[in-house]
Structures are given as structure tokens and as C-alpha cells.
Amino acid sequence: MSTQLHEIETLRGKLQITQFCGPENVGPMLQLTQGVAGSRIGQPGDLGAVQFTLSETAEIVAKLVEWMKCECERRATILKKTIAEDKALEATIFSDIVACEQFIAALEIPSFCVRQLDRVVLPRGQ
């Protein structure tokens, strides 16, 4: 899935800035497309290469920085949520370990017996 974010008029034709879904390990990506002859945004004689003047570059950079800020905010929100979930899980696991240790201590099982549990091999389910 892709979303056209901006379209800018340049000396060489229109430039589209499009966001699309990159690979899962990369996330959202940007694509810069300048008109190619016969394309939807191109006119005959347009170049397929992306070439910019200084003023065009300034406009493009502003748009790219805007996209970067939005994407960084989105990713920060996801990471903050993941960190909070991990901390909650860590607290739960720690509480479970403490409860288990207290349970074992309350049974007053000799430590020798507890160490022997490491040697127990249970058959795998069929």
C-alpha cells in the first residue's frame, strides 16, 4: 500500500513523494518519482532521473524532514508502548519467581532434593 504525500512542480516536471510499506524489518519508506515519458505524471521529454535546483532541493528537504519527524514520533510511540508492556511483564515474572521460591521454602524441601530436580527428564508428548 502506498500514499502520495506531496507533488511538487520542478523545472524537469512533477515530483511525487510517496510513502509505501517497506519490508517488515524496515517499515515505512519514501519514494521520489519524477515524471517519465508516458507516465501518469510525466510529459513527453521528461527525464526519469531525479534532478533538482537549489530552491527545489530546499522544498524537498523540508518535506522529507516533516515526514521523518512524523515517522520518528510514530516509532517512539510504538517503542514506549513495548517498553511499558515489557516492564509490566518483567514485574509479573519477578513476582512469580519470588512466589515460587517462597512456596518451595515453605515446603522445607532439603536443597539437595531441589537440586536433583535438574536431573529429571520428562517424556515429550506424543
C-alpha positions in Angstrom: 0.0 0.0 0.0 1.3 3.5 -0.8 0.2 7.0 -0.1 1.1 10.0 -2.2 2.3 12.7 0.3 3.2 15.6 -1.9 3.5 16.6 -5.5 6.0 19.4 -6.4 6.4 21.2 -9.7 10.1 21.3 -10.8 11.9 22.6 -13.9 12.0 19.0 -15.2 8.4 18.0 -14.4 6.4 17.0 -11.4 8.0 15.2 -8.5 5.9 12.9 -6.3 6.9 12.0 -2.8 5.1 8.7 -1.9 5.2 6.7 1.3 5.0 2.9 0.9 5.3 -0.1 3.1 8.8 -1.4 3.0 9.9 -4.8 4.3 8.8 -5.7 7.8 12.3 -5.2 9.2 12.5 -1.7 7.7 9.0 -0.2 8.0 7.6 2.7 6.0 9.8 4.1 3.2 9.7 7.1 0.9 9.9 7.0 -2.9 10.7 10.1 -5.0 9.3 9.8 -8.5 9.8 12.3 -11.3 7.8 12.1 -14.5 8.9 9.6 -17.1 7.5 10.0 -20.7 4.1 8.4 -20.9 3.6 8.1 -17.2 0.6 9.5 -15.3 2.7 12.5 -14.0 5.1 12.8 -16.9 5.1 14.6 -20.2 6.9 13.5 -23.3 10.5 14.5 -22.9 10.5 14.3 -19.1 13.6 12.7 -17.5 13.4 9.6 -15.5 16.4 10.8 -13.4 15.7 13.0 -10.4 17.4 16.4 -10.7 16.8 19.4 -8.6 17.7 23.1 -8.4 18.8 24.5 -5.1 15.4 26.0 -4.4 13.7 22.7 -5.3 16.1 20.9 -3.1 15.2 23.2 -0.2 11.5 22.5 -0.7 12.1 18.7 -0.9 14.3 18.6 2.2 11.5 20.4 4.2 9.0 17.8 3.1 11.4 14.9 3.9 12.2 16.4 7.3 8.5 16.7 8.0 8.0 13.0 7.1 11.0 12.0 9.2 9.5 13.8 12.3 6.1 12.1 11.9 7.7 8.7 11.4 10.0 9.1 14.4 7.0 10.1 16.5 5.1 7.1 15.3 8.0 4.7 16.1 8.6 6.4 19.5 5.0 5.8 20.5 5.3 2.1 19.5 8.6 1.7 21.4 7.2 3.4 24.5 4.2 1.0 24.5 6.5 -2.0 24.0 8.8 -0.9 26.9 5.8 -0.4 29.2 4.5 -3.9 28.3 7.9 -5.4 28.9 8.3 -3.7 32.3 4.8 -5.0 33.3 5.8 -8.5 32.2 9.1 -8.2 34.0 7.3 -7.3 37.2 4.9 -10.2 36.8 7.7 -12.7 36.1 9.7 -11.4 39.1 6.6 -11.7 41.3 6.1 -15.3 40.1 9.7 -16.2 40.8 9.5 -14.8 44.3 6.2 -16.6 44.9 7.7 -19.9 43.7 10.8 -19.5 45.8 8.6 -18.7 48.9 6.4 -21.8 48.1 9.5 -24.1 47.9 10.9 -22.5 51.1 7.6 -23.1 52.9 7.7 -26.8 52.0 11.0 -27.1 53.7 12.3 -29.4 51.0 16.0 -30.0 51.5 18.1 -28.2 49.0 19.7 -31.5 47.9 16.3 -32.7 46.7 15.6 -29.5 44.8 19.0 -29.8 43.0 18.1 -33.3 42.0 15.1 -32.0 40.0 17.6 -30.8 37.3 18.3 -34.4 36.6 14.6 -35.4 36.0 13.8 -35.9 32.3 10.2 -36.0 31.4 9.0 -37.8 28.2 7.8 -35.5 25.4 4.1 -35.6 24.5 3.2 -37.9 21.7 
